[in-house]
Amino acid sequence: MNRKIMIIGAGGIGSFLIPLLDRTGLYDITVFDPDKVETKNLTYQNFKKGHVGQNKALVMRQEYSNVTHASQFKVLTPSQISGYDIVVCCADNLDVRRLLYRQGFGEDANLKWLDTRAQGRNGAVISYKVDKNLASTLLAGKEGSFSCQGENWDGSAKGVNYMQVVVAGLAIQWLQNYFIDNEVFEYKVVNA
């Protein structure tokens, strides 16, 4: 029986994580993302020119056979994230993270979740197993969306960062270990 995974965000991190999950054949994947593929995304996200103008979640559904559901709507409520073995946040804003963190921490969590982040040369993977006393620190930051390229990216291929690929790799390894009951980390921070 395949595990049910929800991926929120199919951009910088999600567009690399989803194909890795798909290749294993072990997961039924649901993807939520309201954004469309833009030309600027082609440099650092896992999309092709023919995808420009299309919804990112729907592209993932079209390209990968284990993506069983795709939605171009935002995830706003606990009812949207219920019924999954784990929910993975690959989104670029704090609102979705807050929704996940409100589901709890440790073995008492109402929902198992994984929070993935990349910005510039920094990245992090944070699991529901993290100490709940760190939540306020992990949710600190400015409101709104932010690029995984960081604030100083000039939009050129020359200055592009690929920390989102590293984070996607850490996330798939965490998920693989989690589902075979191997030890998993509470969180991991990386920088280059």
Secondary structure, DSSP 8 states (H G I E B T S, - for coil): --EEEEEE--STTHHHHHHHHHHHT-EEEEEE---B--GGGGGTSS--GGGTTSBHHHHHHHH-TTEEEEE-S---SGGGGTT-SEEEE--SBHHHHHHHHTT-SGGG-SS-EEEEEEETTEEEEEETTS-GGGHHHHT-S-SSB--TT-TT--S-STT---HHHHHHHHHHHHHHHHHTT----SEEEEE-
